[in-house]
């Protein structure tokens, strides 16, 4: 199974998803998207595959979201994609691509649906919360 995670090592949720991937035993590729952002076309494709809106992938906290007035409905999806290309920190994370689908894994438990059944039986997050397939 080939898996890709668009990862930010400064994000606790992203670190939890990465640790879950390591624990799963599946092979995966890590793309630190702040260093190597996806192309505009790839980001648009990921959003389409997730079945969400461009706005659903915008990150507000710790970004120039408010400063750029991105909550304003005047911005089109194309405009928002342009902003995310100019400021990759605006891309919410982690986005995980697997043969089972593509998802913004917030909360990190969303990863379980992208892994083979039984790949994770129990995982403890950085904050001590225990995740099991039955708890999702």
SERO-4910 file (N, C-alpha, C, O; in steps of 0.05 Angstrom, whole numbers):
BEGIN
 pado doro    nc1    nc2    nc3   cac1   cac2   cac3    cc1    cc2    cc3    oc1    oc2    oc3
  Unk    A     17    -24      0      0      0      0     18     25      0     36     27     17
  Unk    A     13     43    -18     29     67    -20     13     90     -8     -9     96    -16
  Unk    A     25    103     12     12    125     27     30    149     26     55    147     27
  Unk    A     18    173     24     33    198     26     20    215     47     -5    217     49
  Unk    A     36    228     64     27    247     84     39    274     78     63    276     75
  Unk    A     22    294     75     30    322     73     32    331    102     12    335    116
  Unk    A     57    334    112     63    336    140     75    363    148     90    375    133
  Unk    A     68    372    172     82    395    184     92    385    212     76    380    229
  Unk    A    118    382    215    129    372    240    123    389    265    127    381    287
  Unk    A    115    414    260    108    432    283     79    428    292     71    441    311
  Unk    A     64    411    279     36    407    286     32    381    301     40    360    291
  Unk    A     20    382    324     16    358    341     -2    338    327      4    314    328
  Unk    A    -23    346    313    -40    327    299    -24    313    277    -27    289    273
  Unk    A     -8    329    262      8    317    241     28    297    252     33    276    240
  Unk    A     40    304    275     60    286    287     46    260    296     57    238    294
  Unk    A     21    262    307      6    239    315      0    221    291      3    196    293
  Unk    A     -8    233    269    -14    217    245     11    203    235     10    180    227
  Unk    A     33    218    235     58    206    226     66    182    244     75    161    234
  Unk    A     63    185    270     69    163    288     51    140    284     59    117    286
  Unk    A     25    145    278      7    123    272     15    109    247     13     84    245
  Unk    A     23    124    227     32    111    202     57     93    207     58     71    197
  Unk    A     75    103    223     99     87    230     90     61    244    100     40    238
  Unk    A     72     64    263     62     41    278     47     21    261     48     -3    266
  Unk    A     34     31    240     18     13    222     35     -7    207     25    -28    199
  Unk    A     60     -1    202     77    -18    187     74    -14    157     88    -28    141
  Unk    A     57      3    148     53      9    120     76     27    109     87     42    125
  Unk    A     82     24     84    102     41     73     89     68     66     66     69     57
  Unk    A    104     89     69     93    116     64    115    135     58    138    131     63
  Unk    A    106    157     45    124    179     38    115    204     54     92    209     57
  Unk    A    135    218     65    129    242     80    137    266     62    159    268     53
  Unk    A    118    284     59    123    309     45    119    332     65     97    337     73
  Unk    A    141    345     72    139    368     89    130    391     72    146    404     59
  Unk    A    104    396     71     92    414     51    100    443     54     96    459     36
  Unk    A    111    451     77    121    478     80    147    481     65    153    503     55
  Unk    A    163    460     63    188    460     47    183    453     18    196    465      0
  Unk    A    164    435     13    158    426    -14    128    426    -17    115    405    -15
  Unk    A    116    449    -22     87    450    -25     78    435    -50     92    433    -70
  Unk    A     53    425    -49     42    413    -73     38    435    -94     36    458    -88
  Unk    A     37    427   -119     31    446   -140      2    455   -136    -13    442   -122
  Unk    A     -5    476   -149    -33    486   -148    -52    464   -158    -73    459   -147
  Unk    A    -44    452   -181    -61    431   -193    -64    407   -174    -85    396   -171
  Unk    A    -42    400   -161    -43    377   -142    -60    384   -118    -76    367   -109
  Unk    A    -58    408   -107    -74    415    -84   -103    415    -92   -120    405    -77
  Unk    A   -110    426   -115   -138    426   -125   -148    397   -128   -171    391   -121
  Unk    A   -131    379   -137   -138    351   -140   -143    338   -113   -162    323   -110
  Unk    A   -125    343    -94   -129    332    -67   -155    341    -55   -169    325    -43
  Unk    A   -161    366    -58   -186    377    -47   -210    363    -61   -229    356    -47
  Unk    A   -209    360    -87   -230    346   -102   -233    317    -92   -255    308    -87
  Unk    A   -211    303    -88   -212    276    -79   -222    273    -51   -235    253    -44
  Unk    A   -218    293    -34   -228    293     -7   -258    299     -7   -272    293     13
  Unk    A   -268    311    -28   -297    317    -29   -304    340    -11   -327    341     -1
  Unk    A   -286    359     -7   -291    382     10   -287    407     -6   -278    407    -29
  Unk    A   -294    429      6   -290    455     -8   -262    465     -3   -248    456     16
  Unk    A   -253    484    -19   -227    496    -15   -226    509     13   -206    507     27
  Unk    A   -248    522     21   -249    535     47   -245    515     70   -234    522     91
  Unk    A   -254    490     66   -251    470     86   -222    462     92   -215    451    112
  Unk    A   -204    469     73   -176    462     76   -159    486     85   -135    483     90
  Unk    A   -172    509     87   -158    533     97   -153    531    127   -171    525    142
  Unk    A   -128    536    135   -122    537    163   -122    566    172   -111    584    159
  Unk    A   -135    571    195   -137    598    206   -115    604    227   -102    624    226
  Unk    A   -113    585    246    -95    589    269    -66    589    260    -56    572    246
  Unk    A    -52    610    270    -23    612    264    -16    618    235      6    611    226
  Unk    A    -34    630    221    -30    636    193    -38    665    187    -49    679    205
  Unk    A    -33    675    163    -42    702    156    -72    703    147    -79    722    133
  Unk    A    -88    684    155   -116    683    147   -131    709    153   -143    720    135
  Unk    A   -130    718    178   -145    742    185   -133    767    171   -147    784    161
  Unk    A   -107    768    171    -93    791    159   -100    794    129   -101    816    119
  Unk    A   -104    771    116   -111    771     87   -141    773     82   -150    773     60
  Unk    A   -156    773    104   -186    775    103   -198    751     87   -216    755     71
  Unk    A   -187    727     92   -195    704     77   -223    693     84   -234    677     70
  Unk    A   -234    703    106   -261    696    114   -282    710     97   -305    704     97
  Unk    A   -273    730     82   -290    746     65   -300    729     42   -284    718     27
  Unk    A   -327    728     38   -338    711     16   -331    722    -12   -337    708    -32
  Unk    A   -318    745    -14   -311    755    -41   -290    738    -54   -287    739    -79
  Unk    A   -275    722    -39   -253    707    -50   -264    681    -63   -279    666    -50
  Unk    A   -258    677    -88   -266    652   -102   -247    629    -94   -227    633    -81
  Unk    A   -255    605   -102   -238    582    -97   -211    586   -111   -190    579    -99
  Unk    A   -211    597   -135   -185    602   -148   -168    622   -133   -144    618   -130
  Unk    A   -181    643   -122   -166    662   -106   -154    648    -81   -131    653    -75
  Unk    A   -170    632    -68   -161    618    -44   -138    599    -50   -119    598    -34
  Unk    A   -139    585    -72   -117    568    -80    -92    585    -85    -70    577    -78
  Unk    A    -95    608    -97    -72    626   -101    -60    634    -75    -35    634    -72
  Unk    A    -77    641    -55    -67    648    -29    -51    625    -16    -30    629     -4
  Unk    A    -62    600    -19    -49    577     -7    -22    571    -21     -3    562     -8
  Unk    A    -20    578    -46      5    574    -60     26    595    -51     49    589    -48
  Unk    A     16    619    -46     34    641    -37     41    637     -7     63    645      1
  Unk    A     24    625      8     28    621     37     20    592     44     -2    587     54
  Unk    A     38    572     39     31    544     44     22    538     73      8    518     77
  Unk    A     28    555     92     19    551    120    -11    552    121    -23    543    141
  Unk    A    -24    563    101    -53    565    100    -66    538     94    -90    534     97
  Unk    A    -50    518     84    -60    492     78    -63    476    104    -43    472    118
  Unk    A    -87    468    111    -91    453    136    -78    425    132    -75    415    110
  Unk    A    -70    413    154    -56    388    154    -63    371    178    -76    380    197
  Unk    A    -56    345    176    -42    332    154    -62    321    133    -84    312    140
  Unk    A    -55    322    108    -71    309     87    -57    283     81    -33    282     77
  Unk    A    -73    262     81    -62    235     76    -75    223     51   -100    224     48
  Unk    A    -58    213     34    -67    200      9    -61    170     11    -38    163     16
  Unk    A    -81    154      7    -77    125      8    -95    112    -14   -113    125    -24
  Unk    A    -90     86    -20   -107     73    -39   -137     72    -29   -155     68    -46
  Unk    A   -141     76     -4   -169     76      7   -182    104      6   -205    107     13
  Unk    A   -167    124     -2   -178    151     -4   -159    172      5   -135    167     10
  Unk    A   -169    197      6   -154    220     14   -170    234     35   -194    237     33
  Unk    A   -156    243     56   -170    257     78   -152    277     92   -127    273     94
  Unk    A   -164    298    101   -152    316    120   -156    302    147   -178    301    158
  Unk    A   -134    292    159   -136    275    183   -136    292    208   -118    291    224
  Unk    A   -158    307    211   -163    323    235   -191    315    244   -210    322    230
  Unk    A   -194    301    265   -174    291    283   -158    268    271   -165    257    250
  Unk    A   -136    262    284   -118    241    274   -131    214    270   -121    198    254
  Unk    A   -153    209    284   -167    183    282   -178    178    254   -183    156    246
  Unk    A   -181    200    238   -190    197    210   -171    179    194   -179    168    173
  Unk    A   -146    177    202   -127    160    188   -136    131    188   -131    117    168
  Unk    A   -149    122    208   -157     94    210   -172     84    186   -169     61    177
  Unk    A   -189    101    175   -205     94    152   -188     91    127   -197     79    107
  Unk    A   -164    102    127   -147    101    103   -127     78    105   -112     73     85
  Unk    A   -126     63    127   -108     41    131   -122     14    128   -147     13    132
  Unk    A   -108     -7    123   -120    -34    123   -132    -40    151   -121    -31    171
  Unk    A   -153    -55    151   -165    -63    177   -144    -76    194   -129    -94    184
  Unk    A   -143    -69    219   -125    -81    238    -97    -70    237    -79    -79    253
  Unk    A    -91    -50    220    -64    -39    219    -57    -25    245    -34    -24    253
  Unk    A    -77    -13    258    -73      0    284    -94    -12    303   -118    -10    297
  Unk    A    -85    -23    324   -104    -34    344   -107    -15    368   -128    -15    381
  Unk    A    -85     -1    373    -85     18    396    -62     38    392    -40     30    385
  Unk    A    -69     63    396    -48     84    393    -53    105    414    -75    112    420
  Unk    A    -31    114    426    -33    135    446    -21    161    435      2    162    427
  Unk    A    -39    181    433    -30    207    423    -11    221    442     -7    212    465
  Unk    A      2    242    432     20    258    448      8    267    474     21    270    494
  Unk    A    -18    274    473    -32    284    497    -42    262    516    -54    268    536
  Unk    A    -36    237    509    -44    214    526    -70    201    519    -77    180    529
  Unk    A    -85    214    500   -111    202    492   -105    176    477    -87    175    460
  Unk    A   -120    155    483   -117    129    470   -137    127    447   -161    132    451
  Unk    A   -127    118    424   -143    114    401   -144     85    394   -123     72    392
  Unk    A   -168     74    390   -172     47    381   -193     48    359   -209     66    359
  Unk    A   -193     29    341   -214     29    320   -242     30    332   -260     41    320
  Unk    A   -246     17    355   -272     17    368   -280     44    379   -303     50    383
  Unk    A   -260     61    384   -266     87    396   -273    108    375   -280    131    382
  Unk    A   -271    101    350   -276    120    329   -305    120    320   -312    135    303
***
